[in-house]
Structure formats: C-alpha cells, structure tokens
Amino acid sequence: MSSDLRDLYQEVVVDHSRRPRNFRKLEHADRTVTGRNPLCGDQLTLYVKLKDQVIEDIAFEGSGCAISKASASLMTSILKGKTKAEAEELFRQFHSLITEGPDGSVKREQLGKLAALGGVSEFPARVKCASLAWHTLHSALEGKQEAVSTE
Amino acid sequence: MRAKLEALPSPPAHLDPERARADFPILRQKVHGRPLVYLDNAATSQKPSSVIDAISNFYATTNANVHRGVHALSERATEQFELAREKVRAFINAPRVEEVVFVRGATEAINLIAQTFGRSRVRPGDEIVVSALEHHSNIVPWQLLCESTGAVLRVAPINDDGELVVGEFEAMLGPKTRLVALAHVSNALGTINPVRQLVAAAHSHGVPVVLDGAQAIPHLKVDVKALDCDFYVFSGHKMFGPMGIGALFGKAELLESMPPYQGGGDMILSVTFEKTIYNRVPYKFEAGTPDVGGAIGLGSAIDYLTGLGMEQIAAYEHDLLGYATAAIAAVPGVRLVGTARQKAGVISFLLGDIHPHDIGTILDQEGIAIRTGHHCAQPVMQRFGIDATARASLAFYNTREDIDRLVAGLERVKEIFQ
C-alpha cells in the first residue's frame, strides 16, 4: 500500500467512519442544517444545541464516504463545549491542514485528533469530503437554515 | 457537395486487444507508479493515434471555415467536414446524409429535440415517456419541456435486475403520449434495452421515439434504419473520438418540420430585418461555426472502429464482460447492481459497506481508474435504495489482465477497511 494511502486512511479515520460518534438526531436542536456534496451525493444533517455562545451538544446523520463520515464524527467529538469563536478558529486551522498539509501554517497541537485527516491534503479530490461537515457547521453557527453545497 | 467514402478493407475475424492497445498512446503510462488500467470508458473513452493525428493534421494543413470561402482551404475543410458527416451516416446506416446533424454531444442533441420538436408539438396535458434507467441528460431536458408546456413526464419502471418492465412501458403509451425517449444502453447499469421492440410498440400508437445511444454506439452495431427510431443521438468522445462533437440522427421529414434550435450564421439562406429564410436540413440546426476539427476526428474514430469491426468488438467485449462479471462477483462482499440478461460494457457494484468513493481513491493509488458515485443517474440509484456505486466500464482495449488487477485492487480496499 502506498504511504499516501496509509496517511489518508489512518486507523482513527477508519474507526470513526465505521463507528461514527454522535451519529444521531438531536431532539430540540437550535440549529439544523443539511450539507450536500452534489457531485458525490454525500449528504449530512448537522444538529447543534447552543447555550449562549457555547456548543452544548452537536450530532449528525447522513450518508457519505469514509472521509466525510470520519470528519463529521471527529468534528462533533471535538466541538462539544467549545465556543462559536473557537469552533470557527478550528475550522480555519482544519481547512489549512487538509489543503496545505501538515507542513503548512497549521498549529497541529490545537487540532488534536482532527490531525488524523491531514492525509487528505495529498488527495485534492477528497478535500470537499473532509470539509463538508465543517462548511455545514459554519452555516449552522451563522444561523442559516438552508442547505449547504460544497460546489 | 456530396462526399464519397472509400471502401475500407474488411476487418480481421477476431479482435486482438493487445494490438488495439498499441494504438492508444495514453494507455502506455504509469499512474502512481503502476501501469494504467483504464476502466472508466463509460465516462469517456481514450483516443487512438489516428484520431489524434486527424485532428492535428486538420489544424496543421486544412483549417478554414466551412460553407463560406471560395478559397482552397475553405473548400478542403468543407469537403472533409461533409465527408465526416457521410461517415456518420454510413456508420449508423441512416438513409440520407442530411439526416445527420452535428452537435456538441448527446446532451445537446436531446436538448435540441426537446426545444424544437418538443416545443412545437407538445401541449398541456400531453405526456412524454422515459424510463427509470435514464441518464440525467435524458430526464432534465424533458422536465424543462414539461415545465414550459404543461406536459407530464411519465417514467416506465425497471425491475430488480435493472431491466425495463416492457409491459408497464407499453401500458403507459396512449393517445396523450407525444414522445418516448429511452436509453439504448444504460450508463449506470449497462442494461441493453430491447429498443427495436420498444420503438415498434411506440409506433403502434403513432408515437415517435428518441434513442439515447451514447452508451450503445461504442459497443454495438447501430442500424437506425433497422431500429426504425425517429431520432438517435450520441457523443463522439465515448466512441474514441474527440470531446465536444456528437451527432443527432433524425428522420428527414421530422427534421424538416421542426423549427430551428439556435439562430446564427450557416443556418440561414437569407436574412433581412423583415424576414429570415432558414437553410435546409441539416444546416438549419447548425448555427455558427461548427467544430470542424472535432467532426473530422469523429470521422476518423469511425474509420478506426470500422477497421476493427463492430461485430468483432461486440463479441470480444461480450466475452470480457462475462469474465469480469464472474471475477468481480466472486470477491467476498461484492454485490452487483444491474444484472440484466442483456448488458454491454458496464459492471456496477458495491463492496460491503465501503463507500464507492473510498474504493475509487484506493484503486486509483493502484493505477486503476473507475467511476464512483451516482453516474448522473440518481433515479437509478434511488430505485436500488443506494447513493452510489463503483462502476468499471469496458472498452475493446481492456484485457483479462486489467480485470485481474481490479480484483486484486478490491482486495486491497478490503484490507484497509478490515
């Protein structure tokens, strides 16, 4: 197996894709937004419960590839208890990671387990898979209710 | 100007894939360090050197606008352009050369029919019948037509094998039906529709039929006279010709009765601000400078296919499809999607609960190109309750070794997701 492939499908990624965390509908969510990747047909619905500026709970449902599922699972795991501003900053860091790779301007220590998706940077066609959950989150935090598209 | 075809020598009795492969320079490369295995032919096919040279030679020696100039280059370009039209006519056995309209591809051809034939004949409450097998390009143009005319789109169902349910299709035909539009071969599943029978059924109700031949023409001998279809459309790039060129066959009396599609140069006889007189067919539908180099490239692809023999291609691919279907189905965890008795060129499948995009990425690292996703046929996916499939699609330059590489690649996929 190529080392790029091993970097892409790290154990953490395969594990989160197989057994996604927070994979459920959140009753009484404050924000519900559906994100779609029209070329792939991937879609996920993100539920966010906010208290003041803090993400109190977050969950998702939907279907997609291992990368998009693992990304949503890892994202929801890391965001509980974070403020909206912290979440947006993580998105910024995460986006650099998956587009520029680990040698870019990313502060890896802030990313924690999200760093497992760093291998995506070697697969430009899969960047939109990894970022779908985050674009959907961004829309949810901005208070938008309409669907998000990565195209 | 009436172009005449030179007789080509008859093709060898059997297709030799290794010899054919040697004609395709792109297949000689490595991808991610492995020799390329190209199994995405239903998305687009590769081009033989003869096609690449024909296009290059046109621009190097002949380039000029057609149907206009009195100078030598323009006359030569026109002659070659019209010769390409005659090659298309002969290839599909159309009765008359003016029944061949050059278009950008099958998609444009279907839009042309919907916007001209459709708009001039379809009234509120009329019905257009398609099948559940169609590519988006044979759905959306009809939806647009229905929206603008108040007509209704009806969809003939398919069974669990991905075959059109002929009885239900026939039951949909009636006095309200204005048009039937069907894939000859399904791009997502490979099903070959019994189009001769379906055309006859529609004609018994006086309903004209459009056949989308984009996936049939690289694999099967197409004879529009024998099929008796009213329109037949296809793209050059799926039959080893260039992108951006395709053809629409239409029966002359229908083409003549249809209003023009786009306005512009070449489609007129005379223009005044009071009245414009349209050109005769096929030029009435070819506004603006056409893709002359593309048409010449398509003509060259037809020469190439004729040299191999469509019967020989079909026989070779039938054998390879059988081998590939058995080999892929034998991989534990594989579920085939689309198991019609009559198929051409396509194996769509799922592998356990592994998403097709992950299969595609991993195979790519092994140098194997397949298509993953909904194949621009989301209603087909919905029919099977899935979002996507992995699709290996064949051409005559594929070999059993390519299939063995694919099967080994699928084992790699399973290792990663164990």
Boltz contact constraints between the chains, C-beta under 6 A:
constraints:
  - contact:
      token1: [A, 2]
      token2: [B, 365]
      max_distance: 6.0
  - contact:
      token1: [A, 5]
      token2: [B, 365]
      max_distance: 6.0
  - contact:
      token1: [A, 9]
      token2: [B, 416]
      max_distance: 6.0
  - contact:
      token1: [A, 40]
      token2: [B, 357]
      max_distance: 6.0
  - contact:
      token1: [A, 40]
      token2: [B, 373]
      max_distance: 6.0
  - contact:
      token1: [A, 41]
      token2: [B, 374]
      max_distance: 6.0
  - contact:
      token1: [A, 41]
      token2: [B, 387]
      max_distance: 6.0
  - contact:
      token1: [A, 41]
      token2: [B, 388]
      max_distance: 6.0
  - contact:
      token1: [A, 63]
      token2: [B, 387]
      max_distance: 6.0
  - contact:
      token1: [A, 65]
      token2: [B, 355]
      max_distance: 6.0
  - contact:
      token1: [A, 65]
      token2: [B, 357]
      max_distance: 6.0
  - contact:
      token1: [A, 65]
      token2: [B, 358]
      max_distance: 6.0
  - contact:
      token1: [A, 66]
      token2: [B, 355]
      max_distance: 6.0
  - contact:
      token1: [A, 66]
      token2: [B, 358]
      max_distance: 6.0
